Amino acid sequence: MPEMLVQLKDGSAIRGSSVLSTIAPKEAVALLQPSISRSEEALFARTVPIKAACLDLVMDGMPRPKVTFAMGADSPWYFSNHSASASLTDNPRHAVVHAMKYGRPGEQSDSGQDERELSAFMDLIQPGWRAHVIKRRFMPSLLVAHDFAEATRGGYTGRAACVVSGWPGLFIAGDWVGGEGSLLNASLASAKQAAEKILASPYFEQRQVK
Ligand SMILES: Cc1cc2nc3c(=O)[nH]c(=O)nc-3n(C[C@H](O)[C@H](O)[C@H](O)COP(=O)(O)OP(=O)(O)OC[C@H]3O[C@@H](n4cnc5c(N)ncnc54)[C@H](O)[C@@H]3O)c2cc1C
């Protein structure tokens, strides 16, 4: 039976026969002892994170309230008025909106340029928006996904599997794992698959948690 030990920050440790890791690929490689096999490590290491510049706004009204969603056709821009479909503020007239620019995978972005571009995008779809801003937050580089299914790396089937070969008892899940879906769909699909593998493992022992 595999013996796994998870060392926590406070010094305590958890022992078990199976561990499901959901952290980022490169962070997992750095934490795992002993190291995973070279072929597995190569799969983890070749992942390319996708980042985005995000402009979050709280507005006291929208110049064009009917425009609740927009995507750039020739630029990687996204806009969504989340208050159009969810109650996010005490004042029903206020709106929480997001504008986002996807970065090129693996490339360093220019935060000043991205912020100017997002403001110009807002000018295009919500002219006069600046007069309505109650709160503004710009986050220049937010992690969107740990990887994407690139054709030259085998697409979905080129991603790491939820069972880590050469290390019985170790399973992984995340948006960079498994042959199904993208983003959150991939996280949930790989988590479900990993959980099923753990439950089917001969070492799995059901314990009552009190
Ligand atoms: C602005 C934005 C909008 C998005 N919109 C959508 C959308 O509309 N639809 C969609 O499907 N997806 C969307 N995504 C992408 C989606 O959020 C991700 O694909 C998804 O969250 C990935 O989940 P994950 O569990 O693989 O990784 P994460 O959500 O990154 O979770 C990994 C977790 O591991 C933790 N961690 C790291 N290291 C350690 C450690 N050493 N010990 C303990 N914990 C650790 C991290 O803190 C983190 O909480 C969006 C992302 C962003 C940023």
The ligand as a MOL file (V3000), in Angstrom:
LIG
                    3D

  0  0  0     0  0            999 V3000
M  V30 BEGIN CTAB
M  V30 COUNTS 53 58 0 0 0
M  V30 BEGIN ATOM
M  V30 1 C -10.9680 36.6940 -14.4770 0
M  V30 2 C -11.1590 35.2380 -14.8040 0
M  V30 3 C -12.3200 34.8450 -15.4670 0
M  V30 4 C -12.5360 33.4860 -15.7480 0
M  V30 5 N -13.7070 33.1130 -16.3730 0
M  V30 6 C -13.9600 31.8170 -16.5980 0
M  V30 7 C -15.1840 31.4010 -17.1860 0
M  V30 8 O -16.0610 32.2240 -17.4860 0
M  V30 9 N -15.3910 30.0600 -17.4010 0
M  V30 10 C -14.4480 29.1180 -17.0500 0
M  V30 11 O -14.6820 27.9060 -17.2430 0
M  V30 12 N -13.2730 29.4850 -16.5000 0
M  V30 13 C -13.0040 30.8030 -16.2660 0
M  V30 14 N -11.8100 31.1700 -15.6980 0
M  V30 15 C -10.7900 30.1480 -15.4890 0
M  V30 16 C -11.0530 29.3210 -14.2410 0
M  V30 17 O -11.1940 30.1920 -13.1180 0
M  V30 18 C -9.8440 28.3700 -14.0430 0
M  V30 19 O -9.6790 27.5660 -15.1930 0
M  V30 20 C -10.0710 27.4790 -12.8320 0
M  V30 21 O -10.2300 28.2560 -11.6630 0
M  V30 22 C -8.8910 26.5410 -12.6510 0
M  V30 23 O -9.1320 25.7780 -11.5090 0
M  V30 24 P -7.9750 24.9220 -10.8810 0
M  V30 25 O -8.5700 24.2210 -9.7130 0
M  V30 26 O -7.3520 24.0860 -11.9660 0
M  V30 27 O -6.8650 25.9480 -10.4180 0
M  V30 28 P -6.9530 27.1820 -9.4160 0
M  V30 29 O -8.3180 27.7840 -9.3950 0
M  V30 30 O -5.7870 28.0760 -9.7890 0
M  V30 31 O -6.7000 26.5130 -8.0170 0
M  V30 32 C -5.4170 26.1230 -7.5770 0
M  V30 33 C -5.3960 26.4180 -6.0940 0
M  V30 34 O -4.2120 25.8530 -5.5190 0
M  V30 35 C -3.7940 26.7430 -4.5040 0
M  V30 36 N -2.3790 26.4490 -4.2000 0
M  V30 37 C -1.2940 26.7250 -4.9480 0
M  V30 38 N -0.1910 26.2900 -4.3310 0
M  V30 39 C -0.5840 25.7210 -3.1840 0
M  V30 40 C 0.0890 25.0930 -2.1010 0
M  V30 41 N 1.4200 24.9440 -2.1010 0
M  V30 42 N -0.6250 24.6200 -1.0580 0
M  V30 43 C -1.9700 24.7570 -1.0560 0
M  V30 44 N -2.6810 25.3470 -2.0480 0
M  V30 45 C -1.9850 25.8240 -3.0970 0
M  V30 46 C -4.0130 28.1130 -5.1160 0
M  V30 47 O -4.0510 29.1050 -4.0910 0
M  V30 48 C -5.3690 27.9180 -5.7760 0
M  V30 49 O -6.4390 28.2280 -4.9200 0
M  V30 50 C -11.5630 32.5200 -15.3980 0
M  V30 51 C -10.4020 32.9300 -14.7210 0
M  V30 52 C -10.2050 34.2710 -14.4300 0
M  V30 53 C -8.9460 34.6840 -13.7030 0
M  V30 END ATOM
M  V30 BEGIN BOND
M  V30 1 1 1 2
M  V30 2 1 2 3
M  V30 3 2 2 52
M  V30 4 2 3 4
M  V30 5 1 4 5
M  V30 6 1 4 50
M  V30 7 2 5 6
M  V30 8 1 6 7
M  V30 9 1 6 13
M  V30 10 2 7 8
M  V30 11 1 7 9
M  V30 12 1 9 10
M  V30 13 2 10 11
M  V30 14 1 10 12
M  V30 15 2 12 13
M  V30 16 1 13 14
M  V30 17 1 14 15
M  V30 18 1 14 50
M  V30 19 1 15 16
M  V30 20 1 16 17
M  V30 21 1 16 18
M  V30 22 1 18 19
M  V30 23 1 18 20
M  V30 24 1 20 21
M  V30 25 1 20 22
M  V30 26 1 22 23
M  V30 27 1 23 24
M  V30 28 2 24 25
M  V30 29 1 24 26
M  V30 30 1 24 27
M  V30 31 1 27 28
M  V30 32 2 28 29
M  V30 33 1 28 30
M  V30 34 1 28 31
M  V30 35 1 31 32
M  V30 36 1 32 33
M  V30 37 1 33 34
M  V30 38 1 33 48
M  V30 39 1 34 35
M  V30 40 1 35 36
M  V30 41 1 35 46
M  V30 42 1 36 37
M  V30 43 1 36 45
M  V30 44 2 37 38
M  V30 45 1 38 39
M  V30 46 1 39 40
M  V30 47 2 39 45
M  V30 48 1 40 41
M  V30 49 2 40 42
M  V30 50 1 42 43
M  V30 51 2 43 44
M  V30 52 1 44 45
M  V30 53 1 46 47
M  V30 54 1 46 48
M  V30 55 1 48 49
M  V30 56 2 50 51
M  V30 57 1 51 52
M  V30 58 1 52 53
M  V30 END BOND
M  V30 END CTAB
M  END
